[in-house]
Amino acid sequence: MKSSKFQRLGIGNSLNMPRWLLWSLVALLSWGVWAILSKMIGHALSAAHSQALSTVGLVPVMVALGFSRRLSATGNRLRGTLCAFAAGVLGCAGNIAYYHALNRGGKAATVVPLTALYPLVTIALAGVLLKEKLNRIQIVGALLSLTAIYLFNVSSAEGLLSSGLAYALAPIAFWGVAGLLQKACTNHISGELSTLWFLSAFIPVAVLILWRESLPPRIAPGVWLLVAVLGLFLGLGNFALLAACASAGKASIVIPLTALYPAVSVPIAILFLGEKVGTRESVGILLALASVIALSHESPPAPENSLSPH
């Protein structure tokens, strides 16, 4: 009697959660922690140096993946590998473009947060190139997620139509296309192999950054630890995202869903960093929760026609 009652309440169905949704939530949590660690590092390192040195934290993830028994291919191995590596390169390129816009200051700084709307590009490309279709509830969820992302990242509309907008378009394009390629590569190779090639692209980028910008003469041990853990959660988040894509998750759902990580980082900042949340962030959290529910709503399979010949 108790078990049937719990089933009527929907309790106990968590084990039936789609794997792509479970992995998406893991990515969401990982990047929520990543965002907090980025904030804790603050001005101890430049944004570019944080990107480069965080590669240290990627190494354990890559080593673990290297020993995985699931480095398999289900399609064109070369195509999958190239898509994964290209996604990593574009992800890093988006970061560099983001840092460039951030360093310009002035009006550009008011536009940079718009780069968080990169899922728009992924959704559009996935619909056209991958023929992904969303049901009505998922479409509402995608719109809610984009609204929540906007509220989390944009504190003012000032300068929205300024010339600085051009500097925000580059990371939007790079990250949006990278999201599409992250899904495309998992159509050919496993999520583990996709992650390994995706993260490997960060290494030459880190070398390039350190070649162009020398490190500070002294970096405190605590900062080294933070930046290493930063890379670890970045790697775990990307592995979870690619695992979600490899588990039949649609790019047009997984990418906007995982981009809602501020819904995790904001409460953490309130609890542990003593920050205060405003009305805008509160509304963003509520919309994020609603969008997660809507995006995870899958249409039931079409009933079989009993009159059809067998």
C-alpha positions as CSV (number, residue, x, y, z in Angstrom):
1,M,0.0,0.0,0.0
2,K,2.8,2.4,0.9
3,S,4.7,1.9,-2.3
4,S,1.6,2.4,-4.5
5,K,0.8,5.6,-2.5
6,F,4.3,6.9,-3.1
7,Q,4.1,6.1,-6.8
8,R,0.8,8.1,-7.0
9,L,2.7,11.0,-5.4
10,G,5.5,10.6,-7.9
11,I,8.0,9.7,-5.2
12,G,10.2,6.8,-6.1
13,N,10.2,7.8,-9.8
14,S,13.5,9.6,-9.4
15,L,15.3,6.4,-10.6
16,N,13.4,6.8,-13.8
17,M,14.9,10.2,-14.4
18,P,16.3,10.3,-17.9
19,R,20.1,10.0,-17.9
20,W,20.5,13.1,-20.0
21,L,18.6,15.1,-17.3
22,L,20.7,13.6,-14.5
23,W,23.9,14.5,-16.2
24,S,22.6,18.0,-17.1
25,L,21.9,18.6,-13.4
26,V,25.4,17.4,-12.5
27,A,26.8,19.9,-15.0
28,L,24.6,22.6,-13.5
29,L,25.9,21.9,-10.0
30,S,29.5,21.6,-11.2
31,W,29.4,25.0,-13.0
32,G,27.6,26.5,-10.0
33,V,30.6,25.7,-7.8
34,W,33.0,26.7,-10.6
35,A,31.4,30.2,-10.7
36,I,31.8,30.6,-6.9
37,L,35.5,29.6,-7.1
38,S,36.0,32.1,-9.9
39,K,34.6,34.8,-7.6
40,M,36.8,33.7,-4.7
41,I,39.9,34.0,-6.9
42,G,38.9,37.6,-7.6
43,H,41.8,39.8,-8.7
44,A,44.5,37.4,-7.4
45,L,44.9,36.4,-11.0
46,S,43.9,37.9,-14.3
47,A,41.0,36.2,-16.1
48,A,43.4,34.9,-18.8
49,H,45.8,33.5,-16.2
50,S,42.8,31.8,-14.4
51,Q,41.9,30.2,-17.7
52,A,45.4,29.0,-18.3
53,L,46.3,27.8,-14.9
54,S,43.0,26.0,-14.3
55,T,44.2,23.5,-16.9
56,V,46.1,22.0,-14.0
57,G,42.7,20.9,-12.6
58,L,41.7,19.4,-15.9
59,V,44.5,16.9,-15.8
60,P,42.9,14.5,-13.2
61,V,39.7,14.4,-15.2
62,M,41.7,13.7,-18.4
63,V,43.8,11.0,-16.8
64,A,40.6,9.3,-15.4
65,L,39.0,9.4,-18.8
66,G,42.2,8.0,-20.4
67,F,41.7,4.8,-18.3
68,S,38.1,4.6,-19.1
69,R,36.9,1.5,-20.9
70,R,34.2,3.5,-22.7
71,L,36.5,5.4,-25.1
72,S,34.5,3.9,-28.0
73,A,33.0,5.1,-31.3
74,T,29.6,4.4,-32.6
75,G,30.0,6.2,-35.9
76,N,32.7,8.2,-37.7
77,R,35.5,8.3,-35.2
78,L,37.5,10.9,-37.0
79,R,34.5,13.2,-37.4
80,G,33.6,12.9,-33.8
81,T,37.1,13.6,-32.7
82,L,37.4,16.7,-34.9
83,C,34.0,18.0,-33.6
84,A,35.0,17.5,-30.0
85,F,38.4,19.2,-30.4
86,A,36.9,22.0,-32.5
87,A,34.3,22.5,-29.7
88,G,37.1,22.9,-27.2
89,V,39.0,25.3,-29.4
90,L,35.8,27.4,-29.9
91,G,35.1,27.3,-26.2
92,C,38.5,28.7,-25.5
93,A,38.2,31.3,-28.3
94,G,34.9,32.4,-26.8
95,N,36.7,32.8,-23.4
96,I,39.4,34.9,-25.0
97,A,36.9,37.1,-26.9
98,Y,35.0,37.5,-23.6
99,Y,38.2,38.6,-21.8
100,H,38.9,41.0,-24.6
101,A,35.5,42.6,-24.3
102,L,35.8,42.6,-20.5
103,N,39.1,44.4,-20.6
104,R,37.7,47.2,-22.8
105,G,35.7,48.5,-19.9
106,G,33.2,51.4,-20.2
107,K,30.0,50.6,-22.2
108,A,31.4,47.2,-23.4
109,A,31.3,46.0,-19.8
110,T,27.5,46.5,-19.7
111,V,27.2,44.4,-22.8
112,V,29.5,41.5,-21.9
113,P,26.9,39.8,-19.7
114,L,24.8,39.3,-22.8
115,T,27.3,36.7,-23.8
116,A,25.4,34.4,-21.4
117,L,22.6,34.2,-24.0
118,Y,24.8,32.0,-26.3
119,P,22.2,29.1,-26.0
120,L,20.1,31.1,-28.5
121,V,22.7,30.2,-31.1
122,T,22.8,26.6,-30.1
123,I,19.0,26.3,-30.1
124,A,18.8,27.8,-33.6
125,L,21.6,25.8,-35.1
126,A,20.3,22.5,-33.5
127,G,16.9,23.1,-35.0
128,V,18.3,23.7,-38.5
129,L,21.3,21.4,-38.7
130,L,20.4,18.6,-36.3
131,K,16.6,18.7,-36.9
132,E,15.9,18.8,-33.2
133,K,12.3,19.4,-32.3
134,L,10.9,20.5,-28.9
135,N,7.4,20.0,-27.6
136,R,5.4,23.0,-26.6
137,I,6.3,22.7,-22.9
138,Q,10.0,22.5,-23.7
139,I,9.7,25.6,-25.9
140,V,8.3,27.4,-23.0
141,G,11.1,26.0,-20.8
142,A,13.7,27.2,-23.3
143,L,12.2,30.7,-23.3
144,L,12.1,30.7,-19.5
145,S,15.7,29.6,-19.3
146,L,16.9,32.4,-21.6
147,T,14.9,34.9,-19.5
148,A,16.5,33.6,-16.3
149,I,20.0,33.6,-17.8
150,Y,19.4,37.3,-18.8
151,L,18.2,38.2,-15.3
152,F,21.2,36.5,-13.7
153,N,23.8,38.2,-15.9
154,V,22.5,41.6,-17.0
155,S,22.0,44.2,-14.3
156,S,21.4,47.1,-16.6
157,A,20.2,47.6,-20.1
158,E,22.5,50.6,-20.4
159,G,24.7,50.4,-23.5
160,L,22.6,47.5,-24.9
161,L,22.7,49.0,-28.4
162,S,26.1,50.6,-28.1
163,S,29.1,49.9,-30.3
164,G,30.3,47.5,-27.5
165,L,27.6,45.1,-28.6
166,A,30.0,43.9,-31.3
167,Y,32.5,42.7,-28.8
168,A,29.8,40.5,-27.1
169,L,28.7,38.9,-30.4
170,A,32.0,37.0,-30.8
171,P,31.8,34.9,-27.6
172,I,28.1,34.4,-28.2
173,A,28.9,32.9,-31.6
174,F,31.9,30.9,-30.5
175,W,30.1,29.4,-27.4
176,G,26.9,28.8,-29.3
177,V,28.6,26.9,-32.1
178,A,30.7,25.0,-29.5
179,G,27.5,23.8,-27.9
180,L,26.3,22.4,-31.2
181,L,29.6,20.6,-31.8
182,Q,29.5,19.1,-28.3
183,K,26.2,17.4,-29.3
184,A,27.5,16.5,-32.8
185,C,30.6,14.7,-31.6
186,T,28.6,12.5,-29.3
187,N,26.7,11.2,-32.3
188,H,29.9,9.5,-33.4
189,I,32.0,8.9,-30.2
190,S,31.3,8.2,-26.6
191,G,30.8,11.0,-24.0
192,E,34.1,10.0,-22.4
193,L,36.1,10.2,-25.6
194,S,34.3,13.4,-26.5
195,T,35.3,15.0,-23.2
196,L,38.9,13.8,-23.5
197,W,39.3,15.5,-26.9
198,F,37.3,18.6,-25.9
199,L,39.5,19.2,-22.8
200,S,42.7,18.5,-24.7
201,A,42.1,21.7,-26.7
202,F,42.5,23.7,-23.5
203,I,46.2,22.7,-23.3
204,P,47.6,24.5,-26.4
205,V,45.4,27.5,-25.5
206,A,46.9,27.6,-22.0
207,V,50.4,27.5,-23.5
208,L,49.6,30.3,-25.8
209,I,48.2,32.5,-23.0
210,L,51.3,31.9,-20.8
211,W,53.6,32.6,-23.8
212,R,51.8,36.0,-24.4
213,E,51.4,37.0,-20.7
214,S,54.0,36.1,-18.1
215,L,52.8,35.0,-14.7
216,P,53.0,37.2,-11.6
217,P,56.3,36.8,-9.7
218,R,54.5,35.1,-6.8
219,I,51.2,33.2,-6.6
220,A,50.0,32.3,-3.1
221,P,49.6,28.5,-2.4
222,G,45.9,29.2,-1.6
223,V,45.4,30.7,-5.0
224,W,47.0,27.7,-6.7
225,L,44.7,25.4,-4.9
226,L,41.6,27.5,-5.8
227,V,42.6,27.6,-9.5
228,A,43.3,23.9,-9.6
229,V,39.9,23.1,-8.1
230,L,38.4,25.6,-10.5
231,G,39.7,23.6,-13.4
232,L,38.5,20.4,-11.8
233,F,34.9,21.5,-11.6
234,L,35.2,23.0,-15.1
235,G,36.3,19.6,-16.4
236,L,33.6,17.7,-14.5
237,G,30.9,20.1,-15.8
238,N,32.0,19.6,-19.4
239,F,32.2,15.8,-18.9
240,A,28.6,15.9,-17.5
241,L,27.4,18.0,-20.4
242,L,28.9,15.7,-23.0
243,A,27.5,12.7,-21.1
244,A,24.1,14.3,-21.2
245,C,24.4,14.8,-25.0
246,A,25.6,11.2,-25.4
247,S,22.6,10.0,-23.4
248,A,20.2,11.3,-26.1
249,G,20.0,14.8,-24.6
250,K,19.1,17.4,-27.2
251,A,21.5,20.3,-27.6
252,S,18.6,22.7,-27.7
253,I,17.7,21.5,-24.2
254,V,20.9,20.5,-22.5
255,I,22.8,23.7,-23.4
256,P,20.2,26.2,-22.0
257,L,19.6,24.0,-19.1
258,T,23.3,23.8,-18.0
259,A,23.7,27.5,-18.6
260,L,21.4,28.1,-15.6
261,Y,24.3,27.4,-13.2
262,P,23.8,30.9,-11.5
263,A,20.7,29.3,-9.9
264,V,23.2,27.2,-8.0
265,S,26.0,29.8,-7.5
266,V,23.7,32.6,-6.2
267,P,22.3,30.6,-3.2
268,I,25.8,29.4,-2.4
269,A,27.1,33.0,-2.4
270,I,24.3,34.0,-0.1
271,L,24.9,31.2,2.4
272,F,28.7,31.1,2.4
273,L,29.9,34.5,1.1
274,G,27.3,36.6,2.9
275,E,26.0,38.2,-0.3
276,K,22.5,39.6,-0.6
277,V,20.1,38.7,-3.4
278,G,17.9,41.2,-5.1
279,T,14.5,41.0,-6.7
280,R,16.1,40.3,-10.1
281,E,18.1,37.3,-8.9
282,S,15.1,36.0,-6.9
283,V,12.9,36.1,-10.1
284,G,15.8,34.5,-12.0
285,I,16.0,31.6,-9.6
286,L,12.2,31.0,-9.8
287,L,12.2,31.1,-13.6
288,A,15.2,28.7,-13.6
289,L,13.4,26.2,-11.5
290,A,10.4,26.4,-13.7
291,S,12.4,26.1,-16.8
292,V,14.2,22.9,-15.5
293,I,10.8,21.3,-15.0
294,A,9.5,22.4,-18.4
295,L,12.7,21.4,-20.3
296,S,12.7,17.9,-18.7
297,H,9.1,17.3,-19.9
298,E,9.3,14.7,-22.6
299,S,6.4,13.9,-24.9
300,P,5.1,10.4,-24.4
301,P,5.8,8.0,-27.3
302,A,3.2,7.9,-30.0
303,P,0.8,4.9,-29.4
304,E,1.2,2.1,-31.8
305,N,-1.6,1.6,-34.3
306,S,-3.2,-1.8,-33.4
307,L,-4.8,-2.0,-36.8
308,S,-1.6,-1.6,-38.7
309,P,-0.4,-4.8,-40.4
310,H,2.5,-6.8,-38.8
